[in-house]
């Protein structure tokens, strides 16, 4: 890992399992005015900066799911760091990713780094 690389940088391009604990259409557990427009969960057996598993948003699924295996297409830094996961081989522009995760990231100052 390079000097300017975060630990999450190493996840880019890897296939990962995601446990979905906030499926598409569900209410945020702490903010019931937020409805999850995408499937949201975590990467099991990992630890993020907040000492919880690394969070992950799953793109391109039109139905709620309980789990997903996909490719990490982006990581973004906020207080804990998160991953964005999609079907393997699919690429997104930064604008597409920002639009998909805006529902939550509007509350954080985050930086997005995507696969090229």
Biopython code that builds the backbone (N, CA, C, O; Angstrom):
import numpy as np
from Bio.PDB.StructureBuilder import StructureBuilder

atoms = [
    (1, "UNK", "N", (0.841, -1.180, 0.000)),
    (1, "UNK", "CA", (0.000, 0.000, 0.000)),
    (1, "UNK", "C", (0.884, 1.241, 0.000)),
    (1, "UNK", "O", (1.839, 1.315, 0.773)),
    (2, "UNK", "N", (0.580, 2.223, -0.860)),
    (2, "UNK", "CA", (1.363, 3.443, -0.965)),
    (2, "UNK", "C", (1.132, 4.363, 0.205)),
    (2, "UNK", "O", (0.183, 4.180, 0.967)),
    (3, "UNK", "N", (1.990, 5.351, 0.356)),
    (3, "UNK", "CA", (1.915, 6.267, 1.495)),
    (3, "UNK", "C", (0.604, 7.035, 1.527)),
    (3, "UNK", "O", (0.087, 7.322, 2.606)),
    (4, "UNK", "N", (0.040, 7.383, 0.333)),
    (4, "UNK", "CA", (-1.189, 8.162, 0.310)),
    (4, "UNK", "C", (-2.430, 7.274, 0.195)),
    (4, "UNK", "O", (-3.542, 7.792, 0.096)),
    (5, "UNK", "N", (-2.268, 5.977, 0.206)),
    (5, "UNK", "CA", (-3.367, 5.049, 0.035)),
    (5, "UNK", "C", (-4.010, 4.707, 1.381)),
    (5, "UNK", "O", (-3.305, 4.454, 2.358)),
    (6, "UNK", "N", (-5.322, 4.698, 1.433)),
    (6, "UNK", "CA", (-5.990, 4.292, 2.664)),
    (6, "UNK", "C", (-6.117, 2.772, 2.674)),
    (6, "UNK", "O", (-6.012, 2.140, 1.623)),
    (7, "UNK", "N", (-6.342, 2.178, 3.841)),
    (7, "UNK", "CA", (-6.537, 0.728, 3.886)),
    (7, "UNK", "C", (-7.693, 0.258, 3.002)),
    (7, "UNK", "O", (-7.664, -0.862, 2.493)),
    (8, "UNK", "N", (-8.720, 1.112, 2.815)),
    (8, "UNK", "CA", (-9.847, 0.719, 1.969)),
    (8, "UNK", "C", (-9.464, 0.655, 0.494)),
    (8, "UNK", "O", (-10.134, -0.017, -0.290)),
    (9, "UNK", "N", (-8.401, 1.342, 0.113)),
    (9, "UNK", "CA", (-7.951, 1.347, -1.278)),
    (9, "UNK", "C", (-7.700, -0.079, -1.774)),
    (9, "UNK", "O", (-7.931, -0.378, -2.945)),
    (10, "UNK", "N", (-7.236, -0.945, -0.900)),
    (10, "UNK", "CA", (-6.914, -2.316, -1.291)),
    (10, "UNK", "C", (-8.152, -3.136, -1.658)),
    (10, "UNK", "O", (-8.009, -4.213, -2.237)),
    (11, "UNK", "N", (-9.347, -2.670, -1.345)),
    (11, "UNK", "CA", (-10.571, -3.384, -1.673)),
    (11, "UNK", "C", (-11.001, -3.190, -3.126)),
    (11, "UNK", "O", (-11.750, -4.012, -3.653)),
    (12, "UNK", "N", (-10.547, -2.123, -3.784)),
    (12, "UNK", "CA", (-10.999, -1.827, -5.142)),
    (12, "UNK", "C", (-10.763, -3.012, -6.066)),
    (12, "UNK", "O", (-9.657, -3.549, -6.124)),
    (13, "UNK", "N", (-11.810, -3.421, -6.795)),
    (13, "UNK", "CA", (-11.718, -4.502, -7.763)),
    (13, "UNK", "C", (-11.898, -5.894, -7.192)),
    (13, "UNK", "O", (-11.927, -6.862, -7.952)),
    (14, "UNK", "N", (-12.019, -6.029, -5.883)),
    (14, "UNK", "CA", (-12.156, -7.353, -5.262)),
    (14, "UNK", "C", (-13.625, -7.769, -5.194)),
    (14, "UNK", "O", (-14.513, -6.935, -5.021)),
    (15, "UNK", "N", (-13.861, -9.077, -5.333)),
    (15, "UNK", "CA", (-15.197, -9.623, -5.106)),
    (15, "UNK", "C", (-15.394, -9.805, -3.610)),
    (15, "UNK", "O", (-14.530, -10.356, -2.928)),
    (16, "UNK", "N", (-16.521, -9.345, -3.101)),
    (16, "UNK", "CA", (-16.788, -9.417, -1.660)),
    (16, "UNK", "C", (-18.234, -9.838, -1.402)),
    (16, "UNK", "O", (-19.125, -9.551, -2.202)),
    (17, "UNK", "N", (-18.457, -10.521, -0.279)),
    (17, "UNK", "CA", (-19.835, -10.792, 0.134)),
    (17, "UNK", "C", (-20.351, -9.603, 0.945)),
    (17, "UNK", "O", (-19.608, -9.008, 1.727)),
    (18, "UNK", "N", (-21.604, -9.267, 0.756)),
    (18, "UNK", "CA", (-22.224, -8.193, 1.533)),
    (18, "UNK", "C", (-23.460, -8.766, 2.223)),
    (18, "UNK", "O", (-24.320, -9.368, 1.581)),
    (19, "UNK", "N", (-23.534, -8.572, 3.529)),
    (19, "UNK", "CA", (-24.734, -8.919, 4.287)),
    (19, "UNK", "C", (-25.591, -7.666, 4.303)),
    (19, "UNK", "O", (-25.150, -6.621, 4.781)),
    (20, "UNK", "N", (-26.798, -7.756, 3.792)),
    (20, "UNK", "CA", (-27.685, -6.591, 3.714)),
    (20, "UNK", "C", (-28.532, -6.535, 4.980)),
    (20, "UNK", "O", (-29.366, -7.408, 5.222)),
    (21, "UNK", "N", (-28.310, -5.504, 5.777)),
    (21, "UNK", "CA", (-29.125, -5.319, 6.979)),
    (21, "UNK", "C", (-30.097, -4.150, 6.842)),
    (21, "UNK", "O", (-30.926, -3.923, 7.724)),
    (22, "UNK", "N", (-29.997, -3.419, 5.754)),
    (22, "UNK", "CA", (-30.928, -2.331, 5.447)),
    (22, "UNK", "C", (-31.310, -2.464, 3.969)),
    (22, "UNK", "O", (-30.747, -1.779, 3.115)),
    (23, "UNK", "N", (-32.264, -3.342, 3.674)),
    (23, "UNK", "CA", (-32.613, -3.567, 2.272)),
    (23, "UNK", "C", (-33.295, -2.368, 1.621)),
    (23, "UNK", "O", (-33.836, -1.493, 2.298)),
    (24, "UNK", "N", (-33.256, -2.351, 0.325)),
    (24, "UNK", "CA", (-33.917, -1.330, -0.470)),
    (24, "UNK", "C", (-35.347, -1.149, 0.035)),
    (24, "UNK", "O", (-36.073, -2.128, 0.207)),
    (25, "UNK", "N", (-35.754, 0.100, 0.273)),
    (25, "UNK", "CA", (-37.105, 0.400, 0.738)),
    (25, "UNK", "C", (-37.283, 0.406, 2.246)),
    (25, "UNK", "O", (-38.346, 0.786, 2.738)),
    (26, "UNK", "N", (-36.258, -0.011, 2.994)),
    (26, "UNK", "CA", (-36.385, -0.031, 4.457)),
    (26, "UNK", "C", (-36.073, 1.345, 5.042)),
    (26, "UNK", "O", (-35.447, 2.186, 4.397)),
    (27, "UNK", "N", (-36.526, 1.551, 6.279)),
    (27, "UNK", "CA", (-36.267, 2.813, 6.971)),
    (27, "UNK", "C", (-34.926, 2.742, 7.688)),
    (27, "UNK", "O", (-34.543, 1.690, 8.200)),
    (28, "UNK", "N", (-34.224, 3.851, 7.722)),
    (28, "UNK", "CA", (-32.976, 3.936, 8.466)),
    (28, "UNK", "C", (-33.299, 3.732, 9.945)),
    (28, "UNK", "O", (-34.261, 4.313, 10.448)),
    (29, "UNK", "N", (-32.501, 2.905, 10.658)),
    (29, "UNK", "CA", (-32.844, 2.612, 12.060)),
    (29, "UNK", "C", (-32.803, 3.812, 13.001)),
    (29, "UNK", "O", (-33.529, 3.831, 13.995)),
    (30, "UNK", "N", (-31.978, 4.805, 12.717)),
    (30, "UNK", "CA", (-31.890, 5.976, 13.600)),
    (30, "UNK", "C", (-32.619, 7.197, 13.054)),
    (30, "UNK", "O", (-32.923, 8.128, 13.799)),
    (31, "UNK", "N", (-32.895, 7.193, 11.770)),
    (31, "UNK", "CA", (-33.534, 8.341, 11.111)),
    (31, "UNK", "C", (-34.696, 7.830, 10.258)),
    (31, "UNK", "O", (-34.527, 7.616, 9.058)),
    (32, "UNK", "N", (-35.873, 7.633, 10.859)),
    (32, "UNK", "CA", (-36.986, 7.022, 10.130)),
    (32, "UNK", "C", (-37.518, 7.854, 8.965)),
    (32, "UNK", "O", (-38.384, 7.391, 8.222)),
    (33, "UNK", "N", (-37.017, 9.060, 8.799)),
    (33, "UNK", "CA", (-37.412, 9.855, 7.639)),
    (33, "UNK", "C", (-36.570, 9.500, 6.411)),
    (33, "UNK", "O", (-36.843, 9.992, 5.316)),
    (34, "UNK", "N", (-35.551, 8.656, 6.580)),
    (34, "UNK", "CA", (-34.695, 8.234, 5.466)),
    (34, "UNK", "C", (-35.094, 6.824, 5.048)),
    (34, "UNK", "O", (-35.025, 5.885, 5.841)),
    (35, "UNK", "N", (-35.510, 6.688, 3.792)),
    (35, "UNK", "CA", (-35.831, 5.388, 3.216)),
    (35, "UNK", "C", (-34.656, 4.989, 2.329)),
    (35, "UNK", "O", (-34.227, 5.763, 1.473)),
    (36, "UNK", "N", (-34.143, 3.793, 2.534)),
    (36, "UNK", "CA", (-32.982, 3.344, 1.758)),
    (36, "UNK", "C", (-33.367, 3.095, 0.298)),
    (36, "UNK", "O", (-34.154, 2.193, 0.011)),
    (37, "UNK", "N", (-32.812, 3.900, -0.633)),
    (37, "UNK", "CA", (-33.117, 3.726, -2.052)),
    (37, "UNK", "C", (-32.258, 2.634, -2.707)),
    (37, "UNK", "O", (-32.442, 2.312, -3.881)),
    (38, "UNK", "N", (-31.325, 2.072, -1.939)),
    (38, "UNK", "CA", (-30.486, 0.977, -2.419)),
    (38, "UNK", "C", (-30.305, -0.013, -1.272)),
    (38, "UNK", "O", (-30.613, 0.297, -0.121)),
    (39, "UNK", "N", (-29.811, -1.191, -1.589)),
    (39, "UNK", "CA", (-29.496, -2.181, -0.552)),
    (39, "UNK", "C", (-28.215, -1.743, 0.149)),
    (39, "UNK", "O", (-27.246, -1.354, -0.503)),
    (40, "UNK", "N", (-28.215, -1.808, 1.474)),
    (40, "UNK", "CA", (-27.113, -1.299, 2.276)),
    (40, "UNK", "C", (-26.782, -2.309, 3.358)),
    (40, "UNK", "O", (-27.683, -2.836, 4.011)),
    (41, "UNK", "N", (-25.517, -2.581, 3.552)),
    (41, "UNK", "CA", (-25.146, -3.559, 4.562)),
    (41, "UNK", "C", (-23.689, -3.449, 4.951)),
    (41, "UNK", "O", (-23.151, -2.350, 5.087)),
    (42, "UNK", "N", (-23.051, -4.598, 5.128)),
    (42, "UNK", "CA", (-21.673, -4.600, 5.609)),
    (42, "UNK", "C", (-20.937, -5.824, 5.090)),
    (42, "UNK", "O", (-21.540, -6.807, 4.660)),
    (43, "UNK", "N", (-19.602, -5.731, 5.146)),
    (43, "UNK", "CA", (-18.726, -6.822, 4.755)),
    (43, "UNK", "C", (-18.414, -7.606, 6.036)),
    (43, "UNK", "O", (-17.758, -7.077, 6.933)),
    (44, "UNK", "N", (-18.878, -8.866, 6.134)),
    (44, "UNK", "CA", (-18.639, -9.610, 7.374)),
    (44, "UNK", "C", (-17.153, -9.842, 7.640)),
    (44, "UNK", "O", (-16.339, -9.861, 6.717)),
    (45, "UNK", "N", (-16.822, -10.013, 8.892)),
    (45, "UNK", "CA", (-15.461, -10.286, 9.400)),
    (45, "UNK", "C", (-14.463, -9.183, 9.068)),
    (45, "UNK", "O", (-13.270, -9.454, 8.923)),
    (46, "UNK", "N", (-14.936, -7.938, 8.944)),
    (46, "UNK", "CA", (-14.051, -6.790, 8.734)),
    (46, "UNK", "C", (-14.261, -5.808, 9.879)),
    (46, "UNK", "O", (-15.230, -5.919, 10.630)),
    (47, "UNK", "N", (-13.353, -4.852, 10.009)),
    (47, "UNK", "CA", (-13.485, -3.813, 11.031)),
    (47, "UNK", "C", (-13.126, -2.470, 10.401)),
    (47, "UNK", "O", (-12.054, -2.312, 9.817)),
    (48, "UNK", "N", (-14.033, -1.512, 10.527)),
    (48, "UNK", "CA", (-13.822, -0.163, 10.009)),
    (48, "UNK", "C", (-13.319, 0.749, 11.128)),
    (48, "UNK", "O", (-13.090, 0.302, 12.252)),
    (49, "UNK", "N", (-13.154, 2.020, 10.806)),
    (49, "UNK", "CA", (-12.664, 3.002, 11.770)),
    (49, "UNK", "C", (-13.559, 3.187, 12.975)),
    (49, "UNK", "O", (-13.096, 3.624, 14.028)),
    (50, "UNK", "N", (-14.852, 2.856, 12.835)),
    (50, "UNK", "CA", (-15.778, 2.982, 13.961)),
    (50, "UNK", "C", (-15.873, 1.683, 14.770)),
    (50, "UNK", "O", (-16.741, 1.547, 15.632)),
    (51, "UNK", "N", (-14.975, 0.731, 14.488)),
    (51, "UNK", "CA", (-14.895, -0.576, 15.143)),
    (51, "UNK", "C", (-16.086, -1.485, 14.829)),
    (51, "UNK", "O", (-16.291, -2.493, 15.505)),
    (52, "UNK", "N", (-16.858, -1.138, 13.825)),
    (52, "UNK", "CA", (-17.952, -1.961, 13.290)),
    (52, "UNK", "C", (-17.488, -2.528, 11.950)),
    (52, "UNK", "O", (-16.487, -2.063, 11.406)),
    (53, "UNK", "N", (-18.197, -3.530, 11.403)),
    (53, "UNK", "CA", (-17.817, -4.022, 10.066)),
    (53, "UNK", "C", (-17.871, -2.903, 9.024)),
    (53, "UNK", "O", (-18.619, -1.939, 9.179)),
    (54, "UNK", "N", (-17.076, -3.039, 7.968)),
    (54, "UNK", "CA", (-17.054, -2.041, 6.898)),
    (54, "UNK", "C", (-18.418, -2.007, 6.219)),
    (54, "UNK", "O", (-18.929, -3.042, 5.792)),
    (55, "UNK", "N", (-19.009, -0.810, 6.120)),
    (55, "UNK", "CA", (-20.298, -0.620, 5.464)),
    (55, "UNK", "C", (-20.150, -0.732, 3.957)),
    (55, "UNK", "O", (-19.093, -0.438, 3.397)),
    (56, "UNK", "N", (-21.238, -1.166, 3.302)),
    (56, "UNK", "CA", (-21.234, -1.286, 1.846)),
    (56, "UNK", "C", (-22.611, -0.973, 1.281)),
    (56, "UNK", "O", (-23.627, -1.445, 1.791)),
    (57, "UNK", "N", (-22.633, -0.171, 0.225)),
    (57, "UNK", "CA", (-23.838, 0.096, -0.553)),
    (57, "UNK", "C", (-23.772, -0.802, -1.781)),
    (57, "UNK", "O", (-22.702, -0.972, -2.367)),
    (58, "UNK", "N", (-24.901, -1.375, -2.175)),
    (58, "UNK", "CA", (-24.939, -2.231, -3.350)),
    (58, "UNK", "C", (-25.723, -1.531, -4.450)),
    (58, "UNK", "O", (-26.887, -1.176, -4.264)),
    (59, "UNK", "N", (-25.082, -1.335, -5.589)),
    (59, "UNK", "CA", (-25.702, -0.665, -6.726)),
    (59, "UNK", "C", (-26.349, -1.670, -7.682)),
    (59, "UNK", "O", (-25.989, -2.846, -7.723)),
    (60, "UNK", "N", (-27.294, -1.174, -8.430)),
    (60, "UNK", "CA", (-27.877, -1.863, -9.577)),
    (60, "UNK", "C", (-28.768, -3.048, -9.241)),
    (60, "UNK", "O", (-28.962, -3.915, -10.092)),
    (61, "UNK", "N", (-29.302, -3.118, -8.064)),
    (61, "UNK", "CA", (-30.301, -4.133, -7.747)),
    (61, "UNK", "C", (-31.638, -3.432, -7.571)),
    (61, "UNK", "O", (-31.737, -2.443, -6.845)),
    (62, "UNK", "N", (-32.654, -3.941, -8.229)),
    (62, "UNK", "CA", (-33.973, -3.296, -8.211)),
    (62, "UNK", "C", (-34.905, -3.861, -7.145)),
    (62, "UNK", "O", (-36.027, -3.380, -6.988)),
    (63, "UNK", "N", (-34.449, -4.882, -6.407)),
    (63, "UNK", "CA", (-35.279, -5.521, -5.384)),
    (63, "UNK", "C", (-34.497, -5.620, -4.082)),
    (63, "UNK", "O", (-33.267, -5.662, -4.110)),
    (64, "UNK", "N", (-35.180, -5.658, -2.943)),
    (64, "UNK", "CA", (-34.487, -5.867, -1.668)),
    (64, "UNK", "C", (-33.884, -7.273, -1.642)),
    (64, "UNK", "O", (-34.499, -8.233, -2.106)),
    (65, "UNK", "N", (-32.683, -7.376, -1.096)),
    (65, "UNK", "CA", (-32.019, -8.676, -0.945)),
    (65, "UNK", "C", (-31.439, -8.773, 0.457)),
    (65, "UNK", "O", (-31.319, -7.769, 1.160)),
    (66, "UNK", "N", (-31.078, -9.993, 0.861)),
    (66, "UNK", "CA", (-30.474, -10.168, 2.183)),
    (66, "UNK", "C", (-28.965, -10.353, 2.103)),
    (66, "UNK", "O", (-28.262, -10.211, 3.103)),
    (67, "UNK", "N", (-28.469, -10.673, 0.906)),
    (67, "UNK", "CA", (-27.023, -10.810, 0.715)),
    (67, "UNK", "C", (-26.702, -10.613, -0.761)),
    (67, "UNK", "O", (-27.583, -10.679, -1.618)),
    (68, "UNK", "N", (-25.421, -10.370, -1.042)),
    (68, "UNK", "CA", (-24.985, -10.101, -2.416)),
    (68, "UNK", "C", (-23.483, -10.335, -2.480)),
    (68, "UNK", "O", (-22.758, -10.024, -1.535)),
    (69, "UNK", "N", (-23.020, -10.882, -3.594)),
    (69, "UNK", "CA", (-21.581, -10.967, -3.843)),
    (69, "UNK", "C", (-21.310, -10.142, -5.088)),
    (69, "UNK", "O", (-21.897, -10.380, -6.144)),
    (70, "UNK", "N", (-20.418, -9.172, -4.957)),
    (70, "UNK", "CA", (-20.120, -8.290, -6.081)),
    (70, "UNK", "C", (-18.728, -7.715, -5.976)),
    (70, "UNK", "O", (-17.963, -8.043, -5.069)),
    (71, "UNK", "N", (-18.415, -6.851, -6.920)),
    (71, "UNK", "CA", (-17.093, -6.242, -7.021)),
    (71, "UNK", "C", (-17.099, -4.853, -6.391)),
    (71, "UNK", "O", (-18.025, -4.070, -6.603)),
    (72, "UNK", "N", (-16.074, -4.558, -5.628)),
    (72, "UNK", "CA", (-15.937, -3.225, -5.037)),
    (72, "UNK", "C", (-15.527, -2.271, -6.156)),
    (72, "UNK", "O", (-14.442, -2.395, -6.723)),
    (73, "UNK", "N", (-16.410, -1.314, -6.467)),
    (73, "UNK", "CA", (-16.137, -0.364, -7.540)),
    (73, "UNK", "C", (-15.655, 0.969, -7.014)),
    (73, "UNK", "O", (-15.114, 1.777, -7.770)),
    (74, "UNK", "N", (-15.841, 1.209, -5.738)),
    (74, "UNK", "CA", (-15.442, 2.491, -5.169)),
    (74, "UNK", "C", (-15.313, 2.360, -3.662)),
    (74, "UNK", "O", (-15.951, 1.520, -3.028)),
    (75, "UNK", "N", (-14.492, 3.193, -3.126)),
    (75, "UNK", "CA", (-14.477, 3.360, -1.683)),
    (75, "UNK", "C", (-14.593, 4.849, -1.443)),
    (75, "UNK", "O", (-14.173, 5.659, -2.269)),
    (76, "UNK", "N", (-15.161, 5.200, -0.316)),
    (76, "UNK", "CA", (-15.230, 6.614, 0.022)),
    (76, "UNK", "C", (-14.982, 6.772, 1.496)),
    (76, "UNK", "O", (-15.356, 5.931, 2.313)),
    (77, "UNK", "N", (-14.348, 7.861, 1.806)),
    (77, "UNK", "CA", (-13.956, 8.114, 3.186)),
    (77, "UNK", "C", (-14.909, 9.097, 3.838)),
    (77, "UNK", "O", (-15.195, 10.166, 3.299)),
    (78, "UNK", "N", (-15.383, 8.721, 4.979)),
    (78, "UNK", "CA", (-16.017, 9.650, 5.898)),
    (78, "UNK", "C", (-15.492, 9.250, 7.266)),
    (78, "UNK", "O", (-14.333, 8.845, 7.363)),
    (79, "UNK", "N", (-16.258, 9.339, 8.292)),
    (79, "UNK", "CA", (-15.758, 9.011, 9.624)),
    (79, "UNK", "C", (-15.294, 7.562, 9.738)),
    (79, "UNK", "O", (-14.394, 7.266, 10.524)),
    (80, "UNK", "N", (-15.889, 6.659, 8.970)),
    (80, "UNK", "CA", (-15.549, 5.245, 9.103)),
    (80, "UNK", "C", (-15.082, 4.596, 7.814)),
    (80, "UNK", "O", (-14.428, 3.555, 7.874)),
    (81, "UNK", "N", (-15.379, 5.152, 6.667)),
    (81, "UNK", "CA", (-15.038, 4.536, 5.392)),
    (81, "UNK", "C", (-16.106, 3.544, 4.975)),
    (81, "UNK", "O", (-16.613, 2.782, 5.799)),
    (82, "UNK", "N", (-16.444, 3.554, 3.712)),
    (82, "UNK", "CA", (-17.474, 2.673, 3.178)),
    (82, "UNK", "C", (-17.039, 2.174, 1.806)),
    (82, "UNK", "O", (-16.167, 2.756, 1.161)),
    (83, "UNK", "N", (-17.670, 1.078, 1.372)),
    (83, "UNK", "CA", (-17.421, 0.539, 0.046)),
    (83, "UNK", "C", (-18.715, 0.595, -0.755)),
    (83, "UNK", "O", (-19.808, 0.546, -0.192)),
    (84, "UNK", "N", (-18.582, 0.697, -2.070)),
    (84, "UNK", "CA", (-19.715, 0.586, -2.977)),
    (84, "UNK", "C", (-19.453, -0.645, -3.819)),
    (84, "UNK", "O", (-18.387, -0.784, -4.420)),
    (85, "UNK", "N", (-20.428, -1.537, -3.859)),
    (85, "UNK", "CA", (-20.284, -2.839, -4.506)),
    (85, "UNK", "C", (-21.320, -2.940, -5.624)),
    (85, "UNK", "O", (-22.444, -2.457, -5.486)),
    (86, "UNK", "N", (-20.928, -3.572, -6.733)),
    (86, "UNK", "CA", (-21.819, -3.714, -7.885)),
    (86, "UNK", "C", (-21.574, -5.062, -8.554)),
    (86, "UNK", "O", (-20.609, -5.752, -8.226)),
    (87, "UNK", "N", (-22.443, -5.438, -9.488)),
    (87, "UNK", "CA", (-22.171, -6.657, -10.236)),
    (87, "UNK", "C", (-20.784, -6.576, -10.883)),
    (87, "UNK", "O", (-20.377, -5.520, -11.369)),
    (88, "UNK", "N", (-20.067, -7.700, -10.882)),
    (88, "UNK", "CA", (-18.695, -7.737, -11.406)),
    (88, "UNK", "C", (-18.634, -7.206, -12.837)),
    (88, "UNK", "O", (-19.462, -7.543, -13.683)),
    (89, "UNK", "N", (-17.640, -6.375, -13.076)),
    (89, "UNK", "CA", (-17.395, -5.825, -14.405)),
    (89, "UNK", "C", (-18.137, -4.548, -14.740)),
    (89, "UNK", "O", (-17.822, -3.915, -15.748)),
    (90, "UNK", "N", (-19.089, -4.151, -13.955)),
    (90, "UNK", "CA", (-19.855, -2.928, -14.220)),
    (90, "UNK", "C", (-19.102, -1.733, -13.676)),
    (90, "UNK", "O", (-18.633, -1.769, -12.538)),
    (91, "UNK", "N", (-18.974, -0.671, -14.464)),
    (91, "UNK", "CA", (-18.296, 0.552, -14.038)),
    (91, "UNK", "C", (-19.283, 1.714, -14.036)),
    (91, "UNK", "O", (-20.242, 1.739, -14.807)),
    (92, "UNK", "N", (-19.028, 2.660, -13.164)),
    (92, "UNK", "CA", (-19.889, 3.820, -12.988)),
    (92, "UNK", "C", (-19.048, 5.077, -13.006)),
    (92, "UNK", "O", (-17.872, 5.060, -12.642)),
    (93, "UNK", "N", (-19.662, 6.167, -13.434)),
    (93, "UNK", "CA", (-18.986, 7.463, -13.330)),
    (93, "UNK", "C", (-19.097, 7.916, -11.879)),
    (93, "UNK", "O", (-19.945, 7.435, -11.127)),
    (94, "UNK", "N", (-18.231, 8.847, -11.498)),
    (94, "UNK", "CA", (-18.305, 9.410, -10.144)),
    (94, "UNK", "C", (-19.683, 10.039, -9.922)),
    (94, "UNK", "O", (-20.244, 9.922, -8.833)),
    (95, "UNK", "N", (-20.234, 10.705, -10.945)),
    (95, "UNK", "CA", (-21.554, 11.332, -10.809)),
    (95, "UNK", "C", (-22.637, 10.293, -10.538)),
    (95, "UNK", "O", (-23.526, 10.541, -9.723)),
    (96, "UNK", "N", (-22.588, 9.139, -11.200)),
    (96, "UNK", "CA", (-23.575, 8.082, -10.966)),
    (96, "UNK", "C", (-23.471, 7.548, -9.534)),
    (96, "UNK", "O", (-24.484, 7.313, -8.875)),
    (97, "UNK", "N", (-22.250, 7.362, -9.068)),
    (97, "UNK", "CA", (-22.044, 6.858, -7.707)),
    (97, "UNK", "C", (-22.525, 7.885, -6.682)),
    (97, "UNK", "O", (-23.216, 7.538, -5.724)),
    (98, "UNK", "N", (-22.158, 9.143, -6.888)),
    (98, "UNK", "CA", (-22.597, 10.192, -5.962)),
    (98, "UNK", "C", (-24.116, 10.253, -5.878)),
    (98, "UNK", "O", (-24.667, 10.398, -4.787)),
    (99, "UNK", "N", (-24.801, 10.145, -7.015)),
    (99, "UNK", "CA", (-26.263, 10.184, -7.023)),
    (99, "UNK", "C", (-26.849, 9.000, -6.263)),
    (99, "UNK", "O", (-27.828, 9.159, -5.532)),
    (100, "UNK", "N", (-26.263, 7.813, -6.425)),
    (100, "UNK", "CA", (-26.783, 6.604, -5.786)),
    (100, "UNK", "C", (-26.620, 6.628, -4.268)),
    (100, "UNK", "O", (-27.477, 6.117, -3.546)),
    (101, "UNK", "N", (-25.531, 7.216, -3.778)),
    (101, "UNK", "CA", (-25.277, 7.181, -2.329)),
    (101, "UNK", "C", (-25.577, 8.509, -1.634)),
    (101, "UNK", "O", (-25.331, 8.656, -0.436)),
    (102, "UNK", "N", (-26.102, 9.464, -2.377)),
    (102, "UNK", "CA", (-26.396, 10.786, -1.813)),
    (102, "UNK", "C", (-27.351, 10.714, -0.622)),
    (102, "UNK", "O", (-27.238, 11.515, 0.306)),
    (103, "UNK", "N", (-28.280, 9.772, -0.637)),
    (103, "UNK", "CA", (-29.263, 9.677, 0.440)),
    (103, "UNK", "C", (-28.595, 9.645, 1.804)),
    (103, "UNK", "O", (-29.163, 10.143, 2.776)),
    (104, "UNK", "N", (-27.406, 9.074, 1.899)),
    (104, "UNK", "CA", (-26.716, 9.003, 3.184)),
    (104, "UNK", "C", (-25.522, 9.942, 3.226)),
    (104, "UNK", "O", (-25.290, 10.594, 4.245)),
    (105, "UNK", "N", (-24.780, 10.024, 2.169)),
    (105, "UNK", "CA", (-23.535, 10.796, 2.190)),
    (105, "UNK", "C", (-23.752, 12.296, 2.217)),
    (105, "UNK", "O", (-22.798, 13.044, 2.429)),
    (106, "UNK", "N", (-24.969, 12.756, 2.010)),
    (106, "UNK", "CA", (-25.232, 14.197, 2.113)),
    (106, "UNK", "C", (-24.940, 14.715, 3.513)),
    (106, "UNK", "O", (-24.785, 15.921, 3.706)),
    (107, "UNK", "N", (-24.864, 13.825, 4.487)),
    (107, "UNK", "CA", (-24.616, 14.217, 5.871)),
    (107, "UNK", "C", (-23.138, 14.177, 6.248)),
    (107, "UNK", "O", (-22.776, 14.535, 7.368)),
    (108, "UNK", "N", (-22.276, 13.739, 5.314)),
    (108, "UNK", "CA", (-20.856, 13.572, 5.602)),
    (108, "UNK", "C", (-20.006, 14.317, 4.587)),
    (108, "UNK", "O", (-20.443, 14.590, 3.469)),
    (109, "UNK", "N", (-18.803, 14.637, 4.988)),
    (109, "UNK", "CA", (-17.803, 15.168, 4.083)),
    (109, "UNK", "C", (-16.981, 13.955, 3.634)),
    (109, "UNK", "O", (-16.144, 13.461, 4.390)),
    (110, "UNK", "N", (-17.214, 13.475, 2.415)),
    (110, "UNK", "CA", (-16.559, 12.251, 1.984)),
    (110, "UNK", "C", (-15.839, 12.443, 0.670)),
    (110, "UNK", "O", (-16.107, 13.376, -0.086)),
    (111, "UNK", "N", (-14.915, 11.531, 0.420)),
    (111, "UNK", "CA", (-14.140, 11.527, -0.815)),
    (111, "UNK", "C", (-14.375, 10.187, -1.493)),
    (111, "UNK", "O", (-14.297, 9.138, -0.854)),
    (112, "UNK", "N", (-14.667, 10.225, -2.808)),
    (112, "UNK", "CA", (-14.920, 9.006, -3.559)),
    (112, "UNK", "C", (-13.723, 8.694, -4.442)),
    (112, "UNK", "O", (-13.210, 9.572, -5.136)),
    (113, "UNK", "N", (-13.277, 7.435, -4.415)),
    (113, "UNK", "CA", (-12.239, 6.950, -5.326)),
    (113, "UNK", "C", (-12.769, 5.724, -6.022)),
    (113, "UNK", "O", (-13.074, 4.723, -5.374)),
    (114, "UNK", "N", (-12.885, 5.789, -7.347)),
    (114, "UNK", "CA", (-13.494, 4.703, -8.113)),
    (114, "UNK", "C", (-12.467, 3.942, -8.931)),
    (114, "UNK", "O", (-11.376, 4.437, -9.212)),
    (115, "UNK", "N", (-12.848, 2.711, -9.311)),
    (115, "UNK", "CA", (-12.037, 1.946, -10.264)),
    (115, "UNK", "C", (-12.047, 2.683, -11.586)),
    (115, "UNK", "O", (-13.066, 3.264, -11.960)),
    (116, "UNK", "N", (-10.945, 2.671, -12.294)),
    (116, "UNK", "CA", (-10.942, 3.322, -13.601)),
    (116, "UNK", "C", (-11.121, 2.296, -14.694)),
    (116, "UNK", "O", (-11.145, 2.648, -15.873)),
]
sb = StructureBuilder()
sb.init_structure("model")
sb.init_model(0)
sb.init_chain("A")
sb.init_seg("    ")
for serial, (resi, resn, name, xyz) in enumerate(atoms, 1):
    if name == "N":
        sb.init_residue(resn, " ", resi, " ")
    sb.init_atom(name, np.array(xyz, "f"), 0.0, 1.0, " ", f" {name:<3s}", serial, name[0])
structure = sb.get_structure()
